Amino acid sequence: MTDRSALPYRPCAGVMLMNREGRIFVGQRLDSTLEAWQMPQGGIDEGEDAYEAAVRELWEETGVEAGKVELIAEAPDELWYDLPDDLIGKVWKGKWRGQRQRWFLFRFLGDDGDVNIATAHPEFRAWRWSEQADLPELIVPFKRDLYRQLLIVFAEPLAAAG
C-alpha cells in the first residue's frame, strides 16, 4: 500500500459557475458508475496561475468560453481534500494524496446552448443546474466537506448575486 504521508497534494483550480437563477453547474462524471456529480475542476499546469487554470478547465470540461463568464469572487485560501485509502496510489498515476484547490465563483453570462460537455476530452456524461444547498449531497462523499466549506466561503457573494 502507498504511504499517504509521502505523497504531496495536487494543485488544482475549481469553478463554481452560477446561472441567472442562482443555480450552480454540476456535471456527472463520465469515469464513475456512481451518481457522482461535481463542479468543473482540474490540475494547474506548470507556469499557469490558478485563475488561468480555472478558465481553461471550465472551457475543457463544459465548452463555456471565457467571454461567457464574469468573476464574482475568489476563495481567499486553498481548500484541501484527501483521497480515501482505496484510491491512494490508483488515481493520478499514484502521484498525489488528494488535492489543494483554489476556487473561483463565476457568473454565467451565456445561455444553456453555450454549454457543450461533448468536448475534445469529455469528463461529464450529463450536466444540470443545481440548487446551492444540494451541492454537498451530489458530490462523492470524500469531497462533501470541501463543498460545504465552499458554500460558506462564497455565502455572501452567492446571496448577493443570486
Backbone as a printed PyTorch tensor [residue, N CA C, xyz], in Angstrom:
tensor([[[  0.8380,  -1.1960,   0.0000],
         [  0.0000,   0.0000,   0.0000],
         [  0.8790,   1.2550,   0.0000]],

        [[  0.4510,   2.2670,  -0.7040],
         [  1.1780,   3.5270,  -0.8020],
         [  1.0970,   4.2870,   0.5200]],

        [[  2.2300,   4.8570,   0.9300],
         [  2.2680,   5.6440,   2.1580],
         [  1.7180,   7.0400,   1.8650]],

        [[  0.5280,   7.3130,   2.3870],
         [ -0.1530,   8.5920,   2.1650],
         [  0.7340,   9.7860,   2.5320]],

        [[  1.4210,   9.6780,   3.6670],
         [  2.1960,  10.8230,   4.1710],
         [  3.3650,  11.1850,   3.2580]],

        [[  3.7610,  10.2770,   2.3900],
         [  4.8830,  10.5470,   1.4870],
         [  4.4410,  11.2610,   0.2080]],

        [[  3.1390,  11.3680,   0.0110],
         [  2.6210,  11.9580,  -1.2270],
         [  2.2060,  13.4130,  -1.0250]],

        [[  2.4570,  14.2550,  -2.0390],
         [  2.0070,  15.6550,  -1.9630],
         [  0.5510,  15.7980,  -2.4150]],

        [[  0.0140,  17.0040,  -2.2590],
         [ -1.3150,  17.3340,  -2.7570],
         [ -1.1910,  17.9080,  -4.1660]],

        [[ -2.1380,  17.5650,  -5.0120],
         [ -2.1570,  18.0520,  -6.3930],
         [ -2.7170,  19.4720,  -6.4240]],

        [[ -1.9790,  20.4270,  -7.0090],
         [ -2.5090,  21.7870,  -7.1410],
         [ -3.6200,  21.8100,  -8.1920]],

        [[ -4.7080,  22.4510,  -7.8450],
         [ -5.9120,  22.3610,  -8.6590],
         [ -6.6910,  23.6760,  -8.5980]],

        [[ -7.4740,  23.9220,  -9.6430],
         [ -8.3870,  25.0660,  -9.6680],
         [ -9.7970,  24.5400,  -9.8730]],

        [[-10.7600,  25.1790,  -9.2130],
         [-12.1470,  24.7690,  -9.3360],
         [-13.0390,  25.9530,  -9.6510]],

        [[-14.1680,  25.6660, -10.3090],
         [-15.1000,  26.7060, -10.7330],
         [-16.5020,  26.4070, -10.2120]],

        [[-17.0550,  27.3660,  -9.4920],
         [-18.4790,  27.3490,  -9.1570],
         [-19.1180,  28.3070, -10.1570]],

        [[-19.8810,  27.7590, -11.0910],
         [-20.4920,  28.5350, -12.1650],
         [-21.9750,  28.7120, -11.8530]],

        [[-22.3790,  29.9600, -11.6580],
         [-23.7490,  30.2660, -11.2600],
         [-24.5230,  30.9030, -12.4080]],

        [[-25.7320,  30.3910, -12.6460],
         [-26.5670,  30.9740, -13.7010],
         [-27.4050,  32.1400, -13.1520]],

        [[-28.2320,  32.7000, -14.0020],
         [-29.0390,  33.8750, -13.6220],
         [-30.0200,  33.5900, -12.4900]],

        [[-30.4150,  32.3310, -12.3350],
         [-31.3620,  31.9450, -11.2800],
         [-30.6560,  31.5890,  -9.9680]],

        [[-29.3280,  31.7120,  -9.9350],
         [-28.5840,  31.3930,  -8.7160],
         [-28.2780,  29.9150,  -8.5580]],

        [[-28.5490,  29.1280,  -9.5900],
         [-28.2230,  27.7020,  -9.5430],
         [-26.7930,  27.4840, -10.0290]],

        [[-26.2340,  26.3420,  -9.6330],
         [-24.8240,  26.0460,  -9.8790],
         [-24.6850,  24.8850, -10.8550]],

        [[-23.7620,  25.0230, -11.8080],
         [-23.4740,  23.9590, -12.7760],
         [-22.8370,  22.7640, -12.0700]],

        [[-23.3670,  21.5800, -12.3560],
         [-22.7210,  20.3230, -11.9560],
         [-22.7570,  19.3760, -13.1430]],

        [[-21.6890,  18.6040, -13.2670],
         [-21.6050,  17.5880, -14.3090],
         [-21.4990,  16.2160, -13.6680]],

        [[-22.0900,  15.2280, -14.3240],
         [-21.9960,  13.8480, -13.8440],
         [-20.7620,  13.2240, -14.4840]],

        [[-19.8490,  12.7720, -13.6340],
         [-18.5700,  12.2600, -14.1110],
         [-18.7450,  11.0720, -15.0530]],

        [[-17.9870,  11.1070, -16.1250],
         [-18.0130,  10.0530, -17.1290],
         [-17.3190,   8.7880, -16.6280]],

        [[-16.3060,   8.9610, -15.7700],
         [-15.4840,   7.8270, -15.3290],
         [-16.0080,   7.1590, -14.0630]],

        [[-17.2300,   7.4530, -13.6750],
         [-17.7720,   6.8800, -12.4490],
         [-19.1190,   6.2370, -12.7170]],

        [[-19.3310,   5.0640, -12.1310],
         [-20.6310,   4.4150, -12.2420],
         [-21.5780,   4.9210, -11.1580]],

        [[-21.0230,   5.6470, -10.1830],
         [-21.8330,   6.2310,  -9.1190],
         [-22.5670,   7.4620,  -9.6410]],

        [[-23.5260,   7.9280,  -8.8750],
         [-24.1810,   9.2020,  -9.1770],
         [-23.2360,  10.3070,  -8.7220]],

        [[-22.0980,  10.3970,  -9.3550],
         [-21.0590,  11.3400,  -8.9340],
         [-21.1390,  12.6100,  -9.7750]],

        [[-21.6170,  13.6750,  -9.1550],
         [-21.7020,  14.9720,  -9.8100],
         [-20.6280,  15.8630,  -9.1980]],

        [[-20.1300,  16.8050,  -9.9620],
         [-19.1670,  17.7520,  -9.4140],
         [-19.1420,  19.0130, -10.2520]],

        [[-18.5380,  20.0380,  -9.6740],
         [-18.3160,  21.2750, -10.4070],
         [-17.0170,  21.1210, -11.2050]],

        [[-16.8350,  21.9310, -12.2500],
         [-15.6100,  21.8430, -13.0420],
         [-14.3690,  22.1110, -12.1810]],

        [[-13.3520,  21.3040, -12.3880],
         [-12.1030,  21.4600, -11.6530],
         [-11.0170,  20.6830, -12.3650]],

        [[ -9.7730,  21.0420, -12.0950],
         [ -8.6710,  20.2860, -12.6830],
         [ -7.3330,  20.8520, -12.2720]],

        [[ -6.2980,  20.1470, -12.6530],
         [ -4.9440,  20.4870, -12.2550],
         [ -4.4630,  21.8060, -12.8380]],

        [[ -3.5850,  22.4400, -12.0780],
         [ -2.9270,  23.6710, -12.5390],
         [ -1.6310,  23.2530, -13.2110]],

        [[ -1.4850,  23.6140, -14.4720],
         [ -0.2840,  23.2520, -15.2320],
         [  0.9220,  24.0730, -14.7890]],

        [[  2.0920,  23.5420, -15.0550],
         [  3.3510,  24.2430, -14.7630],
         [  3.3360,  25.6220, -15.4150]],

        [[  3.6300,  26.6690, -14.6300],
         [  3.6930,  28.0290, -15.1430],
         [  2.3370,  28.7150, -15.3010]],

        [[  1.2580,  28.0460, -14.9410],
         [ -0.0850,  28.5860, -15.0800],
         [ -0.5470,  29.1000, -13.7140]],

        [[ -1.2530,  30.2410, -13.6940],
         [ -1.7980,  30.6570, -12.4020],
         [ -3.1900,  30.0470, -12.2290]],

        [[ -3.6910,  30.1030, -11.0180],
         [ -4.9360,  29.4160, -10.6790],
         [ -6.1300,  29.9430, -11.4870]],

        [[ -6.1980,  31.2540, -11.6910],
         [ -7.3030,  31.8180, -12.4600],
         [ -7.2730,  31.3040, -13.9020]],

        [[ -6.0980,  31.3310, -14.5210],
         [ -5.9620,  30.8170, -15.8890],
         [ -6.3720,  29.3510, -15.9550]],

        [[ -5.9640,  28.5810, -14.9610],
         [ -6.3220,  27.1590, -14.9210],
         [ -7.8350,  26.9880, -14.7910]],

        [[ -8.4670,  27.8140, -13.9660],
         [ -9.9140,  27.7220, -13.7790],
         [-10.6510,  27.9890, -15.0890]],

        [[-10.2570,  29.0280, -15.7900],
         [-10.8980,  29.3680, -17.0650],
         [-10.6440,  28.2670, -18.0990]],

        [[ -9.4290,  27.7460, -18.1250],
         [ -9.0950,  26.6660, -19.0590],
         [ -9.9050,  25.4070, -18.7500]],

        [[ -9.9500,  25.0230, -17.4730],
         [-10.7090,  23.8320, -17.0840],
         [-12.1910,  23.9960, -17.3980]],

        [[-12.7310,  25.1790, -17.1520],
         [-14.1310,  25.4370, -17.4780],
         [-14.3750,  25.1830, -18.9680]],

        [[-13.5010,  25.7020, -19.8060],
         [-13.6200,  25.5070, -21.2590],
         [-13.4650,  24.0280, -21.6250]],

        [[-12.4430,  23.3790, -21.0680],
         [-12.1730,  21.9880, -21.4230],
         [-13.2930,  21.0440, -20.9930]],

        [[-13.9590,  21.3570, -19.8890],
         [-14.9680,  20.4360, -19.3530],
         [-16.4010,  20.7880, -19.7480]],

        [[-16.6630,  22.0600, -20.0480],
         [-18.0470,  22.4850, -20.3110],
         [-18.2370,  23.1680, -21.6570]],

        [[-17.1530,  23.5210, -22.3350],
         [-17.2720,  24.2620, -23.5820],
         [-17.6250,  25.7230, -23.3860]],

        [[-17.7250,  26.1700, -22.1280],
         [-18.0680,  27.5660, -21.8450],
         [-16.8180,  28.4370, -22.0390]],

        [[-16.9420,  29.4220, -22.9080],
         [-15.8220,  30.3060, -23.2310],
         [-15.6360,  31.3790, -22.1670]],

        [[-14.4100,  31.8630, -22.0550],
         [-14.0590,  32.8840, -21.0600],
         [-14.9500,  34.1230, -21.1720]],

        [[-15.3490,  34.4900, -22.3770],
         [-16.1910,  35.6590, -22.5820],
         [-17.6250,  35.4830, -22.0970]],

        [[-17.9850,  34.2720, -21.7190],
         [-19.3510,  33.9820, -21.2480],
         [-19.4330,  33.9220, -19.7200]],

        [[-18.3340,  34.3070, -19.0470],
         [-18.3400,  34.2970, -17.5830],
         [-17.7680,  35.5980, -17.0390]],

        [[-18.1760,  35.9000, -15.8110],
         [-17.6720,  37.0740, -15.1030],
         [-17.2710,  36.6190, -13.7020]],

        [[-16.0670,  36.9870, -13.2840],
         [-15.5920,  36.6150, -11.9560],
         [-16.3730,  37.3920, -10.8980]],

        [[-16.9590,  36.6480,  -9.9480],
         [-17.6680,  37.2610,  -8.8240],
         [-16.7810,  37.2660,  -7.5830]],

        [[-16.1260,  36.1330,  -7.3230],
         [-15.3010,  36.0270,  -6.1160],
         [-14.2640,  34.9200,  -6.2850]],

        [[-13.1990,  35.0480,  -5.5030],
         [-12.1700,  34.0170,  -5.4150],
         [-12.0480,  33.6240,  -3.9520]],

        [[-11.9890,  32.3310,  -3.6830],
         [-11.7980,  31.8810,  -2.3020],
         [-10.4660,  32.4290,  -1.8010]],

        [[-10.4250,  32.9850,  -0.5810],
         [ -9.1990,  33.6100,  -0.0900],
         [ -8.0810,  32.6050,   0.2030]],

        [[ -8.4400,  31.3710,   0.4490],
         [ -7.4520,  30.3390,   0.7720],
         [ -7.7240,  29.0900,  -0.0510]],

        [[ -6.6980,  28.2500,  -0.1410],
         [ -6.8860,  26.9530,  -0.7800],
         [ -7.7370,  26.0670,   0.1240]],

        [[ -8.5140,  25.2030,  -0.5030],
         [ -9.2740,  24.1820,   0.2110],
         [ -8.6570,  22.8350,  -0.1600]],

        [[ -8.6600,  21.9030,   0.7870],
         [ -7.9560,  20.6330,   0.6150],
         [ -8.9010,  19.4660,   0.7970]],

        [[ -8.6120,  18.3770,   0.1150],
         [ -9.2750,  17.1140,   0.4460],
         [ -8.2970,  15.9680,   0.2300]],

        [[ -8.5070,  14.9060,   0.9850],
         [ -7.7100,  13.6880,   0.8780],
         [ -8.5040,  12.6220,   0.1350]],

        [[ -7.8160,  11.8540,  -0.6660],
         [ -8.4360,  10.6940,  -1.2890],
         [ -8.6940,   9.6320,  -0.2290]],

        [[ -9.7380,   8.8360,  -0.3990],
         [ -9.9230,   7.7030,   0.5150],
         [ -8.8100,   6.6640,   0.2860]],

        [[ -8.5530,   5.8520,   1.2900],
         [ -7.4590,   4.8730,   1.2290],
         [ -7.5130,   3.9910,  -0.0130]],

        [[ -8.7160,   3.5810,  -0.4350],
         [ -8.8100,   2.6670,  -1.5770],
         [ -8.4650,   3.3250,  -2.9140]],

        [[ -8.3500,   4.6560,  -2.9500],
         [ -7.9700,   5.3460,  -4.1850],
         [ -6.5210,   5.8270,  -4.1860]],

        [[ -5.8990,   5.8500,  -3.0070],
         [ -4.4840,   6.2600,  -2.9260],
         [ -3.6510,   5.2980,  -3.7660]],

        [[ -2.8060,   5.8530,  -4.6050],
         [ -1.9590,   5.0240,  -5.4490],
         [ -2.6250,   4.5550,  -6.7280]],

        [[ -3.9340,   4.8340,  -6.8920],
         [ -4.6570,   4.3670,  -8.0820],
         [ -4.9920,   5.5060,  -9.0420]],

        [[ -5.4600,   6.6350,  -8.5080],
         [ -5.8010,   7.7550,  -9.3870],
         [ -4.5900,   8.6750,  -9.5360]],

        [[ -4.5900,   9.4540, -10.5980],
         [ -3.4880,  10.3880, -10.9120],
         [ -2.1420,   9.6820, -10.9190]],

        [[ -2.1260,   8.4460, -11.4130],
         [ -0.8970,   7.6460, -11.5200],
         [ -0.1940,   7.4940, -10.1800]],

        [[ -0.9590,   7.5830,  -9.0950],
         [ -0.4000,   7.3570,  -7.7650],
         [  0.4920,   8.4590,  -7.2330]],

        [[  0.4820,   9.6420,  -7.8830],
         [  1.4120,  10.7180,  -7.5000],
         [  0.9170,  11.6270,  -6.3760]],

        [[ -0.3850,  11.5960,  -6.0700],
         [ -0.9520,  12.5810,  -5.1430],
         [ -1.7950,  11.9120,  -4.0570]],

        [[ -1.8840,  12.5610,  -2.9120],
         [ -2.7210,  12.0520,  -1.8080],
         [ -4.1010,  12.6950,  -1.7690]],

        [[ -4.2690,  13.7310,  -2.5590],
         [ -5.5130,  14.4940,  -2.6060],
         [ -5.2520,  15.7620,  -3.3910]],

        [[ -6.1090,  16.7410,  -3.2070],
         [ -5.9390,  18.0000,  -3.9390],
         [ -5.9810,  19.1870,  -3.0040]],

        [[ -5.2110,  20.2050,  -3.3760],
         [ -5.3220,  21.5240,  -2.7610],
         [ -5.8590,  22.4220,  -3.8660]],

        [[ -7.0200,  22.9820,  -3.6160],
         [ -7.7540,  23.6490,  -4.6760],
         [ -7.9620,  25.1370,  -4.4140]],

        [[ -7.8050,  25.9120,  -5.4710],
         [ -8.1240,  27.3330,  -5.4640],
         [ -9.4320,  27.4730,  -6.2200]],

        [[-10.4660,  28.0270,  -5.5610],
         [-11.8130,  28.0760,  -6.1360],
         [-12.2090,  29.4900,  -6.5610]],

        [[-12.9910,  29.5510,  -7.6510],
         [-13.4850,  30.7970,  -8.2230],
         [-14.9910,  30.6770,  -8.4270]],

        [[-15.6980,  31.7430,  -8.0980],
         [-17.1400,  31.8300,  -8.3490],
         [-17.3390,  32.7310,  -9.5650]],

        [[-17.9350,  32.1640, -10.6140],
         [-18.2110,  32.9030, -11.8400],
         [-19.7120,  33.0140, -12.0630]],

        [[-20.1190,  34.1530, -12.6000],
         [-21.4830,  34.3150, -13.0860],
         [-21.4820,  33.8840, -14.5520]],

        [[-22.4480,  33.0420, -14.9200],
         [-22.5860,  32.5790, -16.2960],
         [-23.3970,  33.6110, -17.0620]],

        [[-22.8180,  34.1810, -18.1050],
         [-23.4560,  35.2340, -18.8860],
         [-24.1500,  34.7010, -20.1330]],

        [[-23.9250,  33.4370, -20.4320],
         [-24.4990,  32.8430, -21.6310],
         [-25.8410,  32.2040, -21.3540]],

        [[-26.2400,  31.3250, -22.2780],
         [-27.4430,  30.5350, -22.0630],
         [-27.0740,  29.0570, -22.1890]],

        [[-28.0290,  28.1880, -21.9200],
         [-27.7280,  26.7580, -21.8780],
         [-27.1050,  26.2340, -23.1740]],

        [[-27.4190,  26.8690, -24.2940],
         [-26.8370,  26.4630, -25.5670],
         [-25.3310,  26.6940, -25.6490]],

        [[-24.7940,  27.5060, -24.7470],
         [-23.3570,  27.7670, -24.7160],
         [-22.5900,  26.6880, -23.9400]],

        [[-23.3060,  25.7660, -23.3100],
         [-22.6880,  24.6550, -22.5920],
         [-22.6160,  23.4640, -23.5310]],

        [[-21.4260,  22.8900, -23.6620],
         [-21.2430,  21.7240, -24.5240],
         [-20.2550,  20.7770, -23.8530]],

        [[-20.7920,  19.7430, -23.1930],
         [-19.9050,  18.8110, -22.4860],
         [-19.2750,  17.7830, -23.4160]],

        [[-19.6610,  17.7770, -24.7000],
         [-19.0340,  16.8830, -25.6830],
         [-17.7580,  17.5500, -26.1920]],

        [[-16.8030,  17.6990, -25.2720],
         [-15.5460,  18.3950, -25.5700],
         [-14.5240,  17.4180, -26.1470]],

        [[-13.3350,  17.9240, -26.4700],
         [-12.2760,  17.0840, -27.0330],
         [-11.9200,  15.9190, -26.1040]],

        [[-11.9150,  16.1690, -24.8120],
         [-11.6380,  15.1330, -23.8120],
         [-12.7410,  15.1980, -22.7620]],

        [[-13.9190,  14.6190, -23.0720],
         [-15.0670,  14.7770, -22.1720],
         [-14.8360,  14.2020, -20.7780]],

        [[-15.3490,  14.9250, -19.7840],
         [-15.2760,  14.4860, -18.3930],
         [-16.6540,  14.1650, -17.8300]],

        [[-17.6880,  14.7210, -18.4600],
         [-19.0430,  14.5650, -17.9570],
         [-19.9290,  13.8510, -18.9720]],

        [[-20.8800,  13.0400, -18.4600],
         [-21.8500,  12.3890, -19.3440],
         [-23.1900,  13.1150, -19.3370]],

        [[-23.4040,  13.9510, -18.3370],
         [-24.6360,  14.7370, -18.2250],
         [-24.3080,  15.9840, -17.4130]],

        [[-25.1720,  16.9850, -17.4960],
         [-24.9910,  18.1900, -16.6810],
         [-26.3550,  18.7660, -16.3470]],

        [[-26.3630,  19.6110, -15.3150],
         [-27.6030,  20.2870, -14.9120],
         [-27.2540,  21.4670, -14.0130]],

        [[-28.2530,  22.2830, -13.7490],
         [-28.1330,  23.3710, -12.7900],
         [-28.6990,  22.8660, -11.4650]],

        [[-27.9420,  23.0200, -10.3980],
         [-28.3210,  22.5060,  -9.0880],
         [-28.5980,  23.6480,  -8.1210]],

        [[-29.4970,  23.3870,  -7.1880],
         [-29.6730,  24.3230,  -6.0870],
         [-28.3910,  24.3330,  -5.2620]],

        [[-28.0110,  25.4960,  -4.7600],
         [-26.7720,  25.6170,  -3.9790],
         [-26.7450,  24.6430,  -2.8080]],

        [[-27.8130,  24.5760,  -2.0680],
         [-27.8580,  23.7490,  -0.8600],
         [-27.7030,  22.2600,  -1.1570]],

        [[-27.9970,  21.8400,  -2.3830],
         [-27.9110,  20.4200,  -2.7420],
         [-26.4980,  19.9700,  -3.1100]],

        [[-25.5820,  20.9010,  -3.3260],
         [-24.2520,  20.5560,  -3.8240],
         [-23.5330,  19.4920,  -2.9890]],

        [[-23.4650,  19.6100,  -1.6610],
         [-22.7120,  18.6040,  -0.8970],
         [-23.2530,  17.1830,  -1.0480]],

        [[-24.5400,  17.0370,  -1.2450],
         [-25.1130,  15.6890,  -1.3610],
         [-24.8980,  15.0730,  -2.7430]],

        [[-24.5630,  15.8860,  -3.7300],
         [-24.3610,  15.3920,  -5.0900],
         [-22.9500,  14.8560,  -5.3110]],

        [[-22.0180,  15.3380,  -4.5320],
         [-20.6030,  15.0240,  -4.7350],
         [-20.2550,  13.6990,  -4.0640]],

        [[-19.1540,  13.0800,  -4.4910],
         [-18.6950,  11.8590,  -3.8290],
         [-18.4260,  12.1820,  -2.3600]],

        [[-18.6650,  11.2370,  -1.4640],
         [-18.5740,  11.5180,  -0.0240],
         [-17.2610,  12.1510,   0.4380]],

        [[-16.1280,  11.7680,  -0.1390],
         [-14.8570,  12.3100,   0.3490],
         [-14.6280,  13.7710,  -0.0140]],

        [[-15.4810,  14.3570,  -0.8640],
         [-15.3730,  15.7850,  -1.1930],
         [-16.4710,  16.6250,  -0.5450]],

        [[-17.3680,  16.0080,   0.2130],
         [-18.5230,  16.7430,   0.7550],
         [-18.1230,  17.8780,   1.6810]],

        [[-17.1650,  17.6480,   2.5600],
         [-16.7460,  18.7220,   3.4710],
         [-16.2080,  19.9180,   2.7000]],

        [[-15.4580,  19.6670,   1.6450],
         [-14.9260,  20.7590,   0.8310],
         [-16.0760,  21.5470,   0.2070]],

        [[-17.0990,  20.8810,  -0.3030],
         [-18.2350,  21.5780,  -0.9050],
         [-19.0010,  22.3720,   0.1480]],

        [[-19.1200,  21.8280,   1.3500],
         [-19.7670,  22.5880,   2.4380],
         [-18.9540,  23.8490,   2.7560]],

        [[-17.6340,  23.7100,   2.7860],
         [-16.7670,  24.8660,   3.0290],
         [-16.9440,  25.9150,   1.9290]],

        [[-17.0450,  25.4720,   0.6900],
         [-17.2300,  26.4090,  -0.4260],
         [-18.5120,  27.2200,  -0.2740]],

        [[-19.5790,  26.5670,   0.1500],
         [-20.8480,  27.2850,   0.3410],
         [-20.7250,  28.3390,   1.4390]],

        [[-19.8990,  28.0860,   2.4260],
         [-19.6460,  29.0810,   3.4830],
         [-18.7640,  30.2030,   2.9520]],

        [[-17.6760,  29.8300,   2.2800],
         [-16.7260,  30.8240,   1.7460],
         [-17.4220,  31.7820,   0.7760]],

        [[-18.2930,  31.2460,  -0.0700],
         [-18.9560,  32.0520,  -1.0940],
         [-20.3800,  32.4790,  -0.6770]],

        [[-20.7650,  32.2880,   0.5710],
         [-22.1450,  32.5670,   1.0090],
         [-22.5800,  33.9930,   0.6740]],

        [[-21.7570,  34.9710,   1.0130],
         [-22.1120,  36.3610,   0.7960],
         [-22.2650,  36.6900,  -0.6980]],

        [[-21.2340,  36.4010,  -1.5110],
         [-21.4080,  36.7270,  -2.9560],
         [-22.5030,  35.8910,  -3.6210]],

        [[-22.7240,  34.6470,  -3.1780],
         [-23.8120,  33.8460,  -3.7370],
         [-25.1770,  34.4830,  -3.4290]],

        [[-25.3470,  34.9290,  -2.1980],
         [-26.6050,  35.5560,  -1.8040],
         [-26.8180,  36.8650,  -2.5550]],

        [[-25.7570,  37.6420,  -2.7060],
         [-25.8660,  38.9380,  -3.3740],
         [-26.1060,  38.7940,  -4.8760]],

        [[-25.4950,  37.7720,  -5.4550],
         [-25.5680,  37.6170,  -6.9110],
         [-26.7590,  36.7800,  -7.3580]],

        [[-27.3230,  35.9750,  -6.4590],
         [-28.3680,  35.0160,  -6.8290],
         [-29.7000,  35.5980,  -6.9800]]])
